Amino acid sequence: MWRNIKRKLWQWRGVFIAAPSAGALVFILRLSGLLQMLELAALDQMFLLRSSEPIDPRIVIVEINESDVQKLGKRGYWPLPDGLLAQVLEKLKQQKPSAIGLDLYRDLPVGFGHQSLVKVFESTPNLVGVQKVAQSEDSSAVAPPPALKKLGQVGANDFPLDGDGKIRRSLMYLADQNGENVFSFSFKLAYLYLSDRKIDVGQTEDYLVKTGNVIYPLFQGNDGGYVRAEDQGYQILINYRGFRDKFQHISIMDVLENRISKDLLKGRIVLIGPTAESLKDLFYTPYSSTILTAPKRMSGVAIHANAISQILSATLDNRSLIKTWRKLQEWLWISVWSLIGAILRWQQRYSSGSKRKSLLPLISILLAGCCLIGSSYLAFIAGWWIPVVPSLIALIVSALAVTAYIAMTAGEIRKTFGRYLTDEVVANLLENPEGLKLGGERKKITILTSDLRGFTATAERLSAEEVIKIINFYLGYMADVITQYHGTIDEFMGDGILVLFGAPISREDDAMRAIACAVAMQLAMEPVNQKIQQMGLPKLEMGIGINTAEVVVGNIGSEKRTKYGIIGNQVNLTYRIESYTVGGQIFISESTIKEAGSIIKLIGHKEVQAKGVKEPIKIYEVGGIAGEYNLYLAKDEEEVFLELLEAIPLKYAVLDGKDVNSTVIEGKLVKLSAKEAQVCYDSKVNSLVLQPFTNLKLNLFMQGNAKISEDIYAKVLDKTAEPNNFYIRFTNLPLEVVGQFNAIRLHQKTIVPLTPDE
């Protein structure tokens, strides 16, 4: 049981590492306050995205706009004198509004008519004036109108400012310098309106403000996206209705010149305040956060209208307030999205191959991000401010952390197993906690080896740069084919390749995929050679051997340097099988035939005595594979031999691996075809009978024995010949010899085309 639990934990280790790490990082950033401005900006965008709300008909703004200032100034009535203000108030009183809010400082007399204004103050019980309570280094407190102060008809017009200079909170009340609570201007006016309609306004047992059935949550310094914000007084978040166009508004000149309808103000709250740019009573709000246009400011009187509207709408219309989660809920929310990001990326760790698949992790994270933003927006519509920026960062960071972890562990695996592992194999190895440990296991796999015929001799005639260019191009092309068939490239050995099917990951179709891969590799030689010849270089020919057997596979080496490899005599046998091939051939063992089944197309078989093997073995030549693979090699044309009018004398020696036997034998080339030749020798001088598949190095005596050709390489064919004769297949022909052979054919008026690589 513990083993299964341990394996499950290992399989999800990327999530267990990334999610808490990303969450912890975001928590640190959140607590440091670095995300506060981003979160506030996100809140502003919620306001901007929200659908437009209707006009609140309960509030009317009497504004002093720039035009009013100009007109009053021309008449000598600016600053607005107390006598003129008294006239305005009298005209407003006549329409019997529920409350009048005067958002103009009148702590001192202004111009003429001060006594008239005092009389209006004393005779208007539903009039509320303003005072500024809070003070700071760059602003001072402003006293209330003395007459209204005596009557208790004064409210504080202070608003808390955020670090970016925006107003997002309002006050219910705050303490003055004497420690006495002063109700806010907006709350006093809302109180008058609600009391006029017999709606209770008071406090709960927890001293929370309550109007009707609505309780106003007390703002605290770390609510929502705030971190250690100033929370003096009874603050609440403003659920803005919008700019001043969400309220009816008239100008003060309209009032003075009697241009307002008779019952416009009846039963409503009337606010009097400046909106003119020159009066500098404009502030930044969430609606100032436009991206493409210059930020718009909102007048102080319009902000008061929003604060009043929020209280009235919540009490009378059930319009939601802006509420926030507790810290534990926020942390859980952030942790959930960190976990989602890690899980989504971890589940997509198998994504590989096509470009479309490789985009799946990015698409899934983008979709998750859209869900996060969408859910936060819907919550905002319902009146909840849920942190979106920390959660979004947690989602992205956890996904990036998993990506980095996968890259790091995959890099370690590739160092051990080689570069040419498919992402699927790497991901599978990531599931196994024992994957990178030293050690081996005995398992049945299919081994494929390939080698370029005669390339060593070709390389000797080319520059080092040309050799590397050919090899890299060839190996790169073959690696792509091998990866397509999910083979594991264990090693590149010069121009040879060792490929494993069934290690490190076993599949039921290992043998079939190995054969299909071999056929695909041979077919790929055609485009390879087209490119090689375009480069002005000789063609290449490849032989492939395949064997299925039980071997020891595992990580070999030390703690400092490890390599994934295979050990066993069956590996050597695979090399022996491959050594019997000529260019374009695929030989497989009998065990591979049994594993692959009847879908293999065979075009012949041979019995050979492989070096290091006691008993003869059968090897089979593959012509293709049916089924889902449906791959077939082109059928070789039958060789047409030209009997030479004059035999070409030669000498040859047997190749044993890379070593040339010291015994040199003389003979004659008597017949010639496109790729093969017949050699005659004197059995009296040479009693050595060459076995099929023996590799030879030959040199021709050209131009009447006056010149010896460059080295020619060939393989003895398993082909019946006349006594004291044997057939050979050329594996490498120098360009000079090709030219001489073509000249002989032309001389005998028979053309059998040869290409330089043959």
C-alpha positions in Angstrom: 0.0 0.0 0.0 2.8 2.4 1.0 4.5 1.6 -2.3 1.4 2.6 -4.3 1.0 5.8 -2.3 4.7 6.6 -2.9 4.3 6.0 -6.6 1.2 8.2 -6.8 3.0 10.9 -4.9 5.9 10.6 -7.3 3.7 10.7 -10.3 2.3 14.1 -9.2 5.5 15.4 -7.7 5.6 18.3 -10.2 2.3 19.5 -8.9 3.3 19.1 -5.2 6.5 21.0 -5.8 5.2 23.8 -8.1 1.8 24.6 -6.6 3.0 25.4 -3.0 6.1 27.1 -4.3 4.1 29.4 -6.6 1.5 30.0 -3.9 4.2 30.9 -1.4 5.8 33.3 -3.8 2.4 35.0 -4.5 1.7 35.2 -0.8 5.0 37.0 -0.2 4.3 39.4 -3.1 0.8 40.0 -1.8 1.9 40.7 1.8 4.6 43.0 0.6 2.1 45.2 -1.1 3.7 44.8 -4.5 0.5 43.6 -6.1 -1.8 46.2 -4.5 -1.7 48.7 -7.5 -2.3 45.9 -10.0 -5.2 44.6 -8.0 -6.8 48.1 -7.7 -6.3 48.6 -11.4 -8.1 45.3 -12.0 -11.0 46.5 -9.8 -11.2 49.7 -11.9 -11.5 47.6 -15.0 -14.4 45.7 -13.5 -16.2 49.0 -13.0 -15.5 50.0 -16.6 -16.6 46.6 -18.0 -19.8 46.6 -16.0 -22.9 47.4 -18.0 -24.3 50.9 -17.6 -26.6 51.5 -14.7 -29.8 53.7 -14.9 -30.0 57.2 -13.6 -30.8 57.5 -9.9 -33.9 59.8 -9.9 -33.7 60.4 -6.2 -30.7 62.8 -6.5 -30.3 66.1 -8.3 -27.0 67.9 -8.6 -27.0 71.7 -8.8 -23.6 72.3 -10.3 -21.5 75.4 -10.5 -19.9 74.8 -13.9 -17.3 76.8 -15.8 -20.0 78.8 -17.6 -21.7 79.7 -14.3 -18.3 81.0 -13.0 -17.8 83.1 -16.1 -21.3 84.6 -15.9 -21.2 85.3 -12.2 -17.8 86.8 -12.5 -18.9 89.2 -15.2 -21.6 90.4 -12.9 -19.2 90.8 -10.0 -20.7 87.8 -8.1 -17.7 85.6 -7.9 -16.7 84.2 -5.5 -20.4 83.4 -4.9 -21.6 85.8 -2.2 -23.5 84.6 0.7 -26.6 86.7 -0.3 -26.8 85.0 -3.7 -26.3 81.6 -2.2 -29.1 82.4 0.2 -31.3 83.1 -2.8 -30.4 79.8 -4.4 -31.3 77.9 -1.1 -34.6 79.7 -0.8 -35.6 78.8 -4.4 -34.6 75.1 -3.7 -36.6 75.0 -0.4 -39.7 76.1 -2.3 -39.8 72.7 -4.1 -39.7 70.8 -0.8 -36.8 68.4 -1.3 -36.1 65.7 1.2 -32.6 67.1 1.9 -30.2 69.7 0.6 -26.5 69.2 0.7 -24.3 72.3 0.4 -20.8 71.1 -0.8 -19.3 74.6 -0.5 -17.2 75.7 2.4 -18.8 78.6 4.4 -16.7 78.7 7.5 -16.2 82.5 6.8 -18.5 85.1 5.3 -18.2 85.6 1.6 -19.3 88.9 0.0 -22.6 90.5 0.8 -25.7 89.0 2.5 -24.1 86.9 5.2 -26.9 87.4 7.6 -29.4 86.4 5.0 -27.5 83.1 4.6 -27.4 82.5 8.3 -31.2 82.9 8.5 -31.6 80.4 5.7 -29.3 78.0 7.5 -31.3 78.4 10.7 -34.7 77.9 9.0 -33.8 74.9 6.9 -33.7 71.8 9.1 -33.0 69.5 6.1 -29.9 71.4 5.0 -26.5 69.8 5.6 -23.2 71.8 5.2 -19.7 70.5 5.0 -16.5 70.6 6.9 -13.1 69.0 6.3 -12.0 66.9 9.3 -8.9 65.1 8.2 -5.7 66.9 7.7 -2.2 66.0 6.4 1.0 67.6 5.3 -0.5 69.0 2.1 -4.0 69.8 3.3 -5.6 71.4 6.4 -8.9 70.9 8.1 -11.7 73.3 7.2 -14.3 74.4 9.8 -18.0 74.0 9.2 -20.5 76.9 8.9 -20.9 78.1 12.5 -24.7 78.3 12.3 -25.1 74.8 10.9 -22.6 73.5 13.4 -24.8 74.6 16.3 -27.8 72.9 14.7 -25.8 69.6 14.1 -26.4 69.9 10.4 -22.8 69.4 9.2 -21.1 66.4 7.6 -17.5 65.6 6.8 -16.8 65.7 3.0 -13.5 63.8 3.4 -12.7 60.8 1.2 -9.8 58.4 1.8 -7.3 58.6 -1.1 -5.5 55.5 -2.4 -1.8 55.4 -3.3 -2.6 56.2 -7.0 -4.6 59.2 -6.0 -8.0 57.6 -6.7 -11.1 57.6 -4.5 -12.5 54.1 -4.0 -13.8 54.4 -0.5 -16.2 56.6 1.4 -16.8 57.3 5.0 -19.8 56.8 7.3 -18.1 58.7 10.0 -14.7 59.6 11.3 -13.2 61.1 14.5 -12.2 64.8 14.6 -9.2 66.1 16.5 -11.2 66.0 19.8 -12.0 62.3 19.3 -15.7 63.0 18.6 -17.3 61.2 15.7 -18.4 63.3 12.7 -20.9 61.7 10.3 -20.0 62.0 6.7 -21.8 64.5 4.4 -23.2 61.7 2.2 -24.4 59.6 5.2 -26.2 62.6 6.8 -28.1 63.3 3.6 -29.0 59.6 3.1 -30.2 59.6 6.7 -32.5 62.5 6.2 -34.0 60.9 3.0 -34.5 57.5 4.7 -35.9 59.0 7.9 -38.4 60.9 5.8 -39.6 57.5 4.6 -39.7 56.0 8.1 -36.8 53.7 7.5 -34.7 52.9 10.5 -31.1 53.9 10.5 -28.9 52.7 13.4 -26.2 50.3 14.5 -26.0 46.5 15.2 -24.8 45.0 18.4 -21.4 44.9 16.8 -21.6 48.7 16.2 -21.9 48.2 12.4 -24.0 50.8 10.6 -27.4 49.6 9.5 -30.0 51.1 7.3 -33.2 49.1 7.1 -32.0 45.5 6.7 -28.7 46.5 5.2 -25.5 46.2 7.3 -22.4 48.0 5.9 -19.2 46.0 6.3 -16.5 47.9 8.0 -13.4 48.3 5.7 -10.2 47.0 7.2 -6.7 47.8 5.9 -6.1 44.4 4.2 -9.5 43.9 2.6 -9.7 43.0 -1.0 -6.6 44.0 -2.9 -5.4 46.4 -0.2 -2.4 45.9 2.0 -2.0 47.9 5.1 -4.2 50.7 3.9 -5.3 53.5 6.2 -8.6 52.5 7.8 -9.4 55.2 10.3 -13.0 55.9 10.7 -15.9 53.9 9.5 -15.0 53.3 5.8 -16.8 51.3 3.1 -16.0 50.6 -0.5 -17.9 52.7 -3.0 -20.0 50.8 -5.5 -20.0 53.6 -8.0 -23.1 54.1 -10.2 -21.1 56.2 -12.7 -20.2 59.8 -13.7 -22.5 62.7 -13.0 -24.6 61.7 -16.1 -26.1 59.0 -13.8 -27.8 61.8 -11.9 -30.0 64.6 -12.9 -28.1 67.9 -12.9 -28.9 71.5 -13.4 -26.7 74.6 -13.2 -26.8 77.2 -10.4 -27.8 79.8 -13.0 -30.8 77.7 -14.0 -31.9 78.0 -10.3 -31.2 81.7 -10.1 -32.9 82.4 -13.4 -35.9 80.2 -12.6 -35.3 77.8 -15.5 -36.2 74.6 -13.6 -39.5 72.7 -13.7 -41.9 73.2 -10.8 -41.6 69.7 -9.1 -38.1 68.7 -10.2 -36.7 68.7 -6.7 -39.7 67.5 -4.7 -38.9 64.6 -2.3 -35.3 64.4 -3.7 -31.9 65.0 -2.3 -30.4 68.1 -3.8 -26.6 68.5 -3.9 -25.0 71.9 -4.5 -21.3 71.8 -5.5 -18.7 72.9 -8.1 -17.9 70.9 -11.2 -15.8 73.6 -13.0 -12.2 72.8 -13.8 -11.0 76.1 -12.4 -12.5 75.4 -9.0 -10.2 72.3 -8.7 -12.7 70.0 -7.0 -12.0 67.1 -9.3 -10.7 63.7 -8.3 -9.6 60.5 -9.9 -11.8 57.5 -9.5 -12.0 53.9 -11.0 -13.6 55.4 -14.1 -10.3 57.3 -14.7 -8.5 54.1 -15.6 -9.1 54.2 -19.3 -6.4 52.7 -21.4 -6.8 54.4 -24.8 -8.0 57.8 -23.7 -6.8 60.5 -21.2 -8.0 59.8 -17.6 -11.3 61.5 -16.7 -11.8 63.1 -13.3 -15.0 63.3 -11.3 -16.2 66.2 -9.3 -16.4 66.0 -5.6 -20.2 66.6 -5.6 -20.6 63.7 -8.1 -18.6 61.4 -5.8 -20.9 62.4 -2.9 -23.9 61.6 -5.2 -22.5 58.1 -5.8 -21.9 57.6 -2.1 -25.5 58.7 -1.3 -26.9 56.6 -4.1 -25.1 53.5 -2.8 -26.8 53.8 0.6 -30.2 54.5 -0.9 -30.0 51.8 -3.5 -28.8 49.2 -1.1 -31.6 50.0 1.4 -34.5 50.6 -1.1 -33.5 48.6 -4.2 -31.4 45.7 -2.8 -28.5 46.9 -4.9 -25.4 45.0 -3.7 -22.6 46.6 -1.7 -19.0 45.6 -2.5 -18.0 42.9 0.0 -14.7 41.2 0.4 -13.6 37.7 1.5 -11.8 37.0 4.7 -8.0 36.4 4.4 -8.3 32.6 4.8 -10.8 32.5 1.9 -8.5 34.6 -0.3 -5.5 32.4 0.5 -7.5 29.3 -0.4 -8.7 30.9 -3.6 -5.1 31.8 -4.6 -3.9 28.3 -3.6 -6.7 26.7 -5.7 -5.6 28.6 -8.8 -2.0 27.8 -8.2 -3.0 24.1 -8.0 -5.0 24.4 -11.2 -2.1 25.9 -13.1 0.3 23.2 -11.9 -2.2 20.4 -12.7 -3.1 21.6 -16.1 0.6 21.9 -17.1 1.5 18.6 -15.5 -1.3 16.8 -17.3 -0.1 18.3 -20.6 3.5 17.2 -20.1 3.0 14.5 -22.8 2.2 17.2 -25.4 4.7 16.8 -28.2 5.0 16.2 -31.9 2.9 18.6 -33.9 2.9 22.3 -33.3 -0.8 22.1 -32.4 -0.1 19.7 -29.6 2.7 21.8 -28.3 0.3 24.7 -28.0 -2.1 22.7 -25.7 -0.4 23.7 -22.4 -0.5 27.4 -23.4 -4.1 27.2 -24.6 -5.2 25.4 -21.4 -3.6 28.0 -19.2 -5.1 30.8 -21.2 -8.5 29.2 -20.9 -8.0 28.8 -17.2 -7.0 32.4 -16.9 -10.2 33.4 -18.8 -12.2 31.3 -16.4 -10.5 33.0 -13.4 -11.1 36.5 -14.8 -14.6 35.6 -15.8 -15.5 34.2 -12.4 -14.0 37.2 -10.7 -16.0 39.5 -12.9 -19.3 37.6 -12.2 -18.5 37.8 -8.5 -18.0 41.5 -8.8 -21.4 41.9 -10.5 -22.9 40.0 -7.6 -21.1 42.4 -5.2 -18.0 40.5 -4.2 -14.4 41.8 -4.8 -12.3 38.6 -5.2 -8.6 39.0 -5.8 -7.8 38.3 -9.5 -4.2 39.4 -9.9 -2.6 37.2 -7.2 -4.7 34.3 -8.4 -3.7 34.9 -12.0 0.0 35.2 -11.1 -0.3 32.0 -9.1 -1.9 30.2 -12.0 0.9 31.3 -14.4 3.8 30.9 -12.1 2.8 27.4 -11.1 2.5 26.4 -14.7 5.9 28.0 -15.4 7.3 26.2 -12.4 6.1 22.8 -13.7 7.4 23.6 -17.1 10.8 24.4 -15.6 10.8 21.3 -13.5 9.8 19.1 -16.6 12.6 20.7 -18.6 15.2 20.2 -15.9 14.2 16.5 -15.2 13.8 15.9 -18.9 17.3 17.3 -19.5 18.7 14.9 -16.9 16.9 12.0 -18.6 18.2 13.0 -22.0 21.7 13.2 -20.7 21.3 9.6 -19.6 19.3 8.2 -22.4 20.5 10.4 -25.3 19.1 13.4 -27.1 16.8 11.4 -29.5 14.1 10.3 -27.1 10.5 11.2 -27.9 8.8 13.5 -25.4 6.4 10.7 -24.7 9.2 8.4 -23.5 10.7 11.2 -21.4 7.4 11.8 -19.8 6.9 8.1 -19.1 10.3 8.0 -17.5 9.3 11.0 -15.4 6.6 8.8 -13.9 9.2 6.3 -12.7 11.2 7.3 -9.6 13.8 4.6 -10.4 14.2 5.9 -14.0 17.6 7.6 -13.5 19.2 5.3 -10.9 22.2 3.1 -11.8 21.4 -0.5 -12.5 19.9 -2.7 -15.1 17.1 -5.2 -15.8 16.7 -8.1 -18.1 14.0 -7.6 -20.7 13.1 -8.6 -24.2 13.6 -5.9 -26.8 14.1 -5.5 -30.5 17.5 -4.2 -31.6 18.1 -2.3 -34.9 21.5 -1.5 -36.2 22.3 0.3 -39.4 25.6 1.2 -41.2 26.6 3.0 -44.4 28.2 0.6 -46.9 31.7 1.6 -47.9 31.5 5.1 -46.3 34.8 4.7 -44.6 36.6 4.5 -47.9 34.5 7.4 -49.3 35.4 9.5 -46.2 39.1 9.0 -46.9 38.7 10.7 -50.3 36.7 13.7 -48.9 37.7 16.6 -46.7 36.8 16.6 -43.0 34.2 19.3 -43.5 32.5 17.3 -46.3 32.5 14.1 -44.2 30.9 15.9 -41.2 28.4 17.6 -43.5 27.2 14.3 -45.0 27.1 12.4 -41.7 25.2 15.1 -39.9 22.6 15.4 -42.6 22.2 11.6 -42.9 22.0 11.0 -39.1 19.6 13.9 -38.7 17.2 12.5 -41.3 17.4 9.0 -39.9 16.9 10.3 -36.3 13.6 11.9 -37.4 12.4 8.6 -38.9 13.4 6.7 -35.8 11.7 9.1 -33.5 8.5 8.8 -35.7 8.4 5.1 -34.9 9.2 5.6 -31.2 12.6 4.1 -31.3 15.3 5.0 -28.7 18.6 5.9 -30.3 21.1 4.4 -28.0 24.2 5.4 -29.9 25.7 7.0 -33.0 28.9 5.2 -33.9 30.4 7.1 -36.8 28.0 6.4 -39.6 26.3 3.5 -37.7 23.2 3.8 -35.5 22.1 1.5 -32.7 18.3 1.8 -32.0 16.3 0.1 -29.3 12.6 -0.8 -29.5 11.2 -1.9 -26.1 13.7 0.0 -23.9 13.3 2.0 -21.8 9.5 1.7 -22.6 8.1 -1.6 -23.7 5.2 -2.0 -26.2 3.5 -4.9 -27.7 4.4 -3.9 -31.3 8.1 -3.3 -30.7 9.2 -5.8 -33.4 6.7 -4.5 -35.9 7.7 -0.9 -35.3 11.4 -1.8 -35.7 10.8 -3.4 -39.1 8.5 -0.6 -40.2 11.2 1.9 -39.1 13.9 0.0 -41.0 11.8 0.1 -44.2 11.1 3.8 -43.7 14.8 4.4 -43.2 15.6 2.7 -46.5 12.9 4.6 -48.3 14.3 7.8 -46.7 17.6 7.2 -48.4 16.1 8.4 -51.7 15.5 12.0 -50.6 18.8 11.9 -48.6 20.7 11.0 -51.7 18.9 13.6 -53.8 20.1 16.2 -51.3 23.6 14.6 -51.1 24.0 14.7 -54.9 22.8 18.3 -55.0 25.7 19.0 -52.7 28.0 17.5 -55.3 28.8 14.5 -53.1 28.6 10.7 -53.8 25.4 8.7 -53.0 25.1 6.7 -49.8 23.9 3.1 -49.3 22.8 1.6 -46.0 22.4 -1.9 -44.6 20.1 -2.7 -41.6 20.1 -5.7 -39.2 17.3 -6.4 -36.7 17.2 -8.9 -33.9 14.8 -9.6 -31.0 16.1 -11.1 -27.9 16.5 -10.8 -24.1 19.3 -8.5 -23.1 20.3 -6.5 -20.0 19.3 -2.9 -20.3 19.9 -0.1 -17.8 22.0 2.9 -16.7 25.6 2.1 -16.9 28.4 4.3 -15.4 29.1 6.2 -12.3 27.2 8.8 -10.2 29.0 11.5 -12.2 28.5 10.2 -15.6 25.7 7.8 -16.6 24.6 6.3 -20.0 21.7 4.2 -20.8 22.8 1.1 -22.7 22.4 -2.6 -23.4 24.7 -5.6 -22.7 24.6 -9.1 -24.1 25.8 -11.4 -26.9 22.5 -10.7 -28.7 23.7 -7.2 -29.3 26.8 -8.6 -31.1 24.6 -11.0 -33.0 22.5 -8.0 -34.3 25.7 -6.4 -35.6 26.6 -9.7 -37.3 23.2 -9.8 -39.0 23.7 -6.3 -40.2 27.2 -7.1 -41.5 25.7 -9.6 -44.1 23.7 -6.8 -45.8 24.6 -4.9 -48.9 23.3 -1.4 -49.7 19.5 -1.2 -49.5 19.0 -4.5 -47.7 17.3 -5.3 -44.4 18.1 -8.6 -42.6 16.1 -9.8 -39.6 16.5 -12.7 -37.3 14.1 -15.6 -36.9 13.0 -14.4 -33.4 12.0 -11.0 -34.9 9.9 -12.8 -37.5 8.0 -14.7 -34.7 7.4 -11.5 -32.8 6.2 -9.4 -35.8 3.9 -12.0 -37.4 2.6 -12.5 -40.9 2.4 -8.8 -41.9 6.1 -8.9 -42.8 6.9 -9.3 -46.5 10.0 -11.6 -46.9 11.9 -11.8 -50.2 14.4 -14.5 -49.2 16.3 -16.1 -46.4 19.8 -17.4 -45.8 21.5 -19.7 -43.3 24.8 -18.2 -42.0 27.4 -19.1 -39.5 27.8 -15.9 -37.5 31.0 -15.3 -35.7 30.7 -16.1 -32.0 27.7 -18.3 -32.5 28.0 -22.1 -32.3 25.1 -23.0 -34.5 24.2 -21.6 -37.9 21.3 -19.1 -37.9 18.7 -18.1 -40.4 18.4 -14.5 -41.5 15.5 -13.2 -43.6 15.5 -10.4 -46.1 12.6 -7.9 -45.6 10.8 -6.4 -48.6 8.1 -4.5 -46.7 5.5 -4.5 -44.0 1.7 -4.6 -44.5 -1.0 -3.6 -42.0 -1.3 -0.1 -40.7 2.3 0.6 -41.9 2.0 -0.4 -45.6 5.6 0.3 -46.5 7.5 -1.6 -49.2 10.9 -1.4 -50.7 11.4 -0.9 -54.4 12.2 -4.2 -56.2 15.8 -4.3 -57.5 16.1 -4.7 -61.2 17.9 -7.9 -62.3 21.5 -7.4 -62.9 22.6 -7.6 -66.6 26.2 -8.8 -66.9 28.6 -7.7 -69.6 31.2 -10.3 -70.4 34.4 -8.4 -70.8 36.3 -8.9 -74.1 39.5 -8.4 -72.1 39.5 -9.5 -68.4 40.8 -6.9 -66.0 43.6 -8.2 -63.7 43.1 -7.5 -60.0 44.3 -8.3 -56.5 42.2 -8.7 -53.5 42.4 -9.3 -49.7 39.9 -10.3 -47.1 38.6 -7.7 -44.7 38.0 -8.9 -41.1 36.2 -6.0 -39.5 38.4 -3.0 -40.1 41.5 -5.1 -40.6 42.9 -6.1 -44.0 44.3 -9.6 -44.2 47.9 -9.7 -45.2 47.3 -12.5 -47.7 46.9 -10.9 -51.2 45.3 -13.0 -53.9 45.4 -12.3 -57.7 42.5 -12.8 -60.0 40.6 -11.3 -63.0 37.4 -9.3 -63.4 35.6 -11.2 -66.2 32.0 -10.0 -66.0 30.5 -6.6 -65.0 27.0 -5.3 -64.2 25.7 -2.1 -62.8 26.4 -3.0 -59.2 28.1 -6.4 -59.3 30.9 -8.3 -61.0 32.3 -11.8 -61.5 35.8 -12.6 -60.4 37.9 -15.5 -61.7 40.9 -16.9 -59.8 43.5 -19.6 -60.3 42.7 -22.4 -57.8 46.2 -23.9 -58.3 47.8 -20.7 -56.9 45.0 -19.9 -54.4 43.2 -22.7 -52.6 41.2 -20.3 -50.4 37.5 -20.5 -51.1 35.7 -17.3 -50.1 32.5 -17.7 -48.1 29.4 -15.7 -49.0 29.2 -12.3 -47.3 33.0 -12.0 -47.0 34.1 -8.4 -47.3 37.0 -7.7 -49.7 39.4 -4.9 -50.6 40.3 -4.9 -54.3 42.7 -3.1 -56.6 42.5 -3.3 -60.4 45.6 -3.3 -62.7 44.6 -0.7 -65.3 46.2 0.4 -68.6 48.2 -2.8 -69.2 49.2 -3.3 -65.6 50.9 0.1 -65.6 48.6 1.6 -63.0 46.9 0.3 -59.9 43.4 1.7 -59.1 42.3 3.2 -55.8 40.9 0.8 -53.2 37.6 -0.8 -54.2 35.4 -2.4 -51.5 33.0 -5.3 -52.2 31.1 -8.2 -50.6 31.1 -11.8 -51.8 27.5 -12.7 -52.8 25.7 -15.9 -52.0 25.3 -16.6 -55.7 26.1 -19.7 -57.7 29.1 -19.1 -60.0 31.3 -21.2 -62.3 34.2 -23.2 -60.8 37.1 -20.9 -59.6 34.7 -17.9 -59.9 32.6 -15.9 -57.4 30.3 -12.9 -57.6 30.8 -9.7 -55.7 28.7 -6.7 -54.9 30.5 -3.4 -55.0 30.0 -1.4 -51.8 32.4 1.4 -52.7 33.8 2.5 -56.1 36.1 5.4 -56.6 35.1 7.9 -59.3 38.1 7.0 -61.3 37.2 3.3 -61.5 33.5 4.2 -62.4 34.8 6.2 -65.3 37.0 3.4 -66.5 34.2 0.9 -66.3 31.9 3.2 -68.3 34.7 3.6 -70.9 34.9 -0.2 -71.2 31.2 -0.5 -71.8 31.2 2.2 -74.4 34.1 0.5 -76.1 32.1 -2.8 -76.2 29.1 -0.8 -77.5 27.0 -1.9 -74.6 25.9 0.7 -72.0 25.0 -0.4 -68.5 24.9 3.0 -66.6 26.9 3.2 -63.4 26.6 6.0 -60.9 29.6 7.3 -59.0 28.6 5.8 -55.7 28.5 2.2 -56.8 
